[in-house]
Amino acid sequence: MYDWLIGLAGTAEGARLATVLALMSAVAHAAFGALQKGRHDPWLMRGSIDASLVVISAPVALFLVPWPTTTTFLILLGAVVVHFAYKTTVALAYERAAYTVVYPVIRGTGPVVTVLAASLLFQEHFTALQWVGVACLSGAMLLLALRNMAAEQVDLRGLKIGLIWAAAGGLMVAIYTVYDAYGIRQSPDPFTFLAWFFVLTALDFPILAAVRYRRTGAPGGLGSLLRRGFVGALIAWVSFGGVMLATRLGSVGEAAVLRETSTVFAALIGWFILGETVGPRRLILMGLIALGAVMVQIGG
């Protein structure tokens, strides 16, 4: 399977598969975000997800894929630092402000920085139409955050702090997307990189969550927390694994932009599954996000 996958890189078939993987990642990431919404403390929820990730991924890393080379292992250690920073900024943003406000900010600020970084590091240059698509998608996401903010009872101080952390989280999304793309391209076997990535980057938050659990317990119920953590770990394999494979096969910038259509899927999940009101403004903004993603695809 490895040889077949590597053989697709840089081909038209590989680009189509990268598109499918990026969109699959977007759907999974929307579900991943909805899973973390509301019921449980964000630190405990992330710790539960990461603990399950270690349990699920360790057998794959130890017994089913080749061992990482020294270079791959060093890159993976860097990924531990990058993803710890990302998870911390997201948890702080969720802690301070409403999920529906900070999530679009996190996802909306990432694509612009990612595309710029991919241009510098991987020599992937967007056309004018693709840049218009990025502006359309990111702008609509930020407007969606403003629209959701108007529907919340706002604690101004908490909102400002939450938005600062959300913007930092968006920057970390761009950093980890480019860094992970570099890592999986450098690894002799992409599945080795993925398996060890999920083990090593998931070791930190279970420790933080255990310390927090001793202090606060598990509001919302320990059983629910553990069940959601296990489901979240399965979704994370699809979400993060899908987008990393997409960046291995195709354009890093295009994969990053397509993945941010997760905001549309998150709104649809909220509408059809969680019973949330969408309204005409949100529908229009969701349409603009989708339009931006289409422009990026057809403009390439």
C-alpha positions in Angstrom: 0.0 0.0 0.0 2.9 2.3 0.8 4.4 2.0 -2.7 1.0 2.6 -4.3 0.4 5.7 -2.2 3.8 7.2 -2.9 3.4 6.4 -6.6 0.3 8.7 -6.6 2.1 11.7 -5.3 2.2 14.5 -7.8 -0.2 12.8 -10.2 -3.8 13.8 -11.2 -5.1 10.7 -9.4 -3.1 11.6 -6.3 -4.5 15.2 -6.4 -8.1 13.8 -6.5 -7.4 11.4 -3.6 -5.9 14.3 -1.7 -9.1 16.3 -2.2 -11.2 13.4 -0.9 -9.0 13.0 2.1 -9.1 16.7 2.9 -12.9 16.8 2.7 -13.1 13.6 4.8 -10.8 15.3 7.3 -13.1 18.3 7.4 -16.2 16.3 8.2 -14.3 14.4 10.9 -12.9 17.6 12.4 -16.4 19.1 12.6 -17.5 16.0 14.5 -14.4 16.2 16.6 -15.2 19.8 17.6 -18.8 19.0 18.3 -17.7 16.2 20.6 -15.7 18.7 22.7 -18.6 21.2 22.9 -20.1 22.2 26.1 -20.6 19.2 28.4 -17.1 18.6 29.7 -14.2 20.7 30.8 -12.0 21.2 27.6 -8.8 20.2 29.5 -10.4 16.9 30.7 -12.0 16.3 27.3 -8.7 16.6 25.5 -6.9 14.5 28.0 -9.5 11.8 27.6 -9.2 11.9 23.8 -5.4 11.7 24.0 -5.4 8.9 26.5 -7.5 6.8 24.1 -5.3 7.8 21.2 -2.3 6.3 23.0 -4.2 3.1 23.7 -5.4 2.8 20.1 -2.2 3.9 18.4 0.6 2.2 20.4 -0.1 -1.3 19.1 0.0 0.0 15.5 3.2 1.9 16.1 4.9 -1.0 17.9 3.9 -3.9 15.8 2.3 -3.0 12.5 4.6 -0.3 10.9 8.3 0.0 10.4 10.2 1.8 13.2 11.0 5.5 12.6 14.4 6.6 11.4 16.4 8.9 13.6 15.4 11.9 11.4 11.7 11.0 11.6 11.9 10.5 15.3 13.5 14.0 15.8 10.8 15.5 13.6 8.2 13.7 15.7 9.7 15.2 18.9 9.2 18.7 17.3 5.6 17.8 16.5 5.1 17.1 20.2 6.0 20.7 21.1 4.0 22.2 18.2 0.8 20.2 19.0 1.1 20.8 22.7 1.1 24.5 22.0 -1.9 24.1 19.7 -3.9 22.1 22.1 -3.1 24.5 24.9 -4.2 27.6 23.0 -7.5 25.9 21.9 -8.3 24.7 25.4 -7.7 28.3 26.8 -9.9 29.7 24.0 -12.7 27.3 24.7 -12.4 28.0 28.5 -12.8 31.7 28.0 -15.4 32.2 25.3 -18.2 30.3 23.5 -17.2 27.5 21.2 -19.4 28.9 18.3 -17.4 32.1 18.5 -13.8 30.9 18.9 -14.0 27.9 16.6 -14.5 29.9 13.4 -11.7 32.3 14.5 -9.3 29.4 15.0 -10.2 27.8 11.7 -10.5 31.1 9.8 -7.1 32.5 10.6 -5.1 29.3 9.7 -5.5 29.1 5.9 -4.0 32.4 5.0 -0.8 31.8 7.0 -0.6 28.1 5.8 -0.8 29.1 2.2 1.9 31.8 2.6 4.1 29.3 4.5 3.6 26.6 1.9 4.5 29.0 -0.8 7.9 29.8 0.9 8.7 26.3 2.1 7.3 24.0 -0.6 7.2 26.4 -3.6 3.5 25.9 -3.9 2.1 29.2 -5.4 -1.6 30.0 -5.5 -3.2 31.7 -8.5 -5.1 35.0 -8.2 -8.4 33.1 -8.2 -7.2 30.8 -5.5 -6.3 33.8 -3.3 -9.7 35.2 -3.8 -11.1 31.9 -2.7 -8.9 31.9 0.5 -10.1 35.5 1.3 -13.7 34.4 0.7 -13.4 31.4 2.9 -11.5 33.0 5.8 -13.5 36.2 5.7 -16.8 34.3 5.8 -15.5 32.3 8.8 -14.6 35.4 10.7 -18.0 37.0 9.9 -19.6 33.8 11.2 -17.7 34.3 14.5 -19.1 37.8 14.7 -22.6 36.6 13.9 -22.4 33.9 16.6 -21.0 36.5 19.0 -24.1 38.6 18.6 -26.2 35.6 19.8 -24.2 35.1 23.0 -24.5 36.8 26.3 -21.0 38.4 26.2 -18.5 38.7 29.1 -16.4 41.3 27.4 -13.2 40.5 29.3 -13.5 36.8 28.8 -14.4 37.3 25.1 -11.3 39.4 24.5 -9.0 36.9 26.1 -10.8 34.0 24.3 -10.4 35.7 21.0 -6.7 36.3 21.6 -6.2 32.6 22.4 -8.3 31.7 19.3 -6.1 33.8 17.1 -3.1 32.2 18.6 -4.8 28.8 18.0 -5.3 29.7 14.3 -1.6 30.6 14.0 -0.7 27.2 15.6 -3.1 25.5 13.0 -1.0 27.0 10.2 2.3 26.0 11.9 1.3 22.4 12.6 -0.2 21.9 9.1 3.1 23.0 7.5 5.3 21.2 10.0 3.3 17.9 9.8 3.4 18.1 6.0 7.2 18.5 6.1 7.4 15.6 8.6 5.3 13.1 6.6 7.1 14.0 3.4 10.4 13.4 5.0 9.4 10.0 6.5 10.3 6.9 4.5 6.9 5.5 5.5 4.0 7.8 6.0 2.1 5.3 8.1 5.1 5.1 10.5 4.9 8.8 10.9 1.2 8.8 11.5 1.2 6.0 14.1 4.1 7.4 16.1 2.7 10.9 15.7 -0.6 9.8 17.5 1.4 8.1 20.3 3.9 10.8 21.0 1.8 13.9 20.6 -0.9 12.4 22.9 1.2 11.7 25.9 1.0 15.2 27.4 -2.6 16.1 28.0 -3.6 12.9 29.9 -1.1 14.0 32.6 -2.6 17.6 32.7 -6.1 16.1 32.8 -5.2 13.7 35.6 -4.0 16.6 37.7 -7.1 18.7 36.9 -9.4 15.7 37.6 -7.9 15.3 41.1 -8.8 18.9 41.8 -12.2 19.3 40.1 -13.5 15.8 39.5 -15.4 15.2 36.2 -18.4 17.5 35.9 -20.8 15.8 33.4 -19.8 12.3 34.5 -16.6 10.2 34.2 -18.3 7.6 32.1 -19.4 10.1 29.5 -16.0 11.7 29.5 -14.3 8.4 28.8 -16.8 7.4 26.1 -16.5 10.7 24.3 -12.7 10.4 24.6 -12.6 7.1 22.9 -14.9 8.2 20.1 -12.8 11.4 19.7 -9.7 9.3 19.4 -11.2 7.3 16.5 -12.3 10.6 14.8 -8.8 12.1 15.3 -7.2 9.3 13.3 -9.5 10.2 10.4 -9.3 14.0 10.9 -5.6 14.5 11.4 -4.5 11.4 9.5 -6.6 12.3 6.5 -5.2 15.8 6.2 -1.6 14.7 6.7 -1.9 12.1 3.9 -3.6 14.7 1.7 -0.5 17.0 2.2 1.7 14.0 1.3 -0.2 13.4 -2.0 -1.1 16.9 -3.1 -0.8 20.6 -2.3 -0.4 21.6 1.3 -2.2 24.9 0.8 -5.2 23.3 -1.0 -5.5 20.6 1.6 -5.4 23.1 4.4 -8.1 25.3 2.8 -10.4 22.3 2.0 -10.1 21.1 5.6 -11.4 24.4 6.9 -14.8 23.6 5.3 -15.2 21.8 8.7 -16.9 25.0 9.8 -19.7 24.3 7.3 -20.0 20.7 8.5 -19.9 21.8 12.1 -22.9 24.1 11.5 -24.7 21.4 9.7 -24.1 19.0 12.6 -25.4 21.7 14.9 -28.4 22.2 12.8 -29.5 18.6 12.0 -28.1 16.7 15.0 -27.9 19.1 17.9 -31.1 21.0 17.0 -29.4 24.4 16.8 -30.9 27.3 14.8 -29.0 28.2 11.7 -30.9 31.2 10.2 -30.4 32.9 6.8 -27.2 34.8 7.7 -25.4 31.7 8.8 -26.6 29.9 5.7 -25.2 32.7 3.5 -21.9 32.6 5.3 -21.7 28.8 5.0 -22.3 29.2 1.3 -19.4 31.7 1.0 -17.1 29.3 2.9 -18.0 26.5 0.4 -17.7 28.9 -2.5 -14.2 29.9 -1.3 -13.2 26.2 -1.2 -14.5 25.6 -4.7 -12.6 28.6 -6.0 -9.4 27.3 -4.5 -10.0 23.9 -6.2 -10.9 25.2 -9.7 -8.3 28.0 -9.6 -5.4 25.5 -9.3 
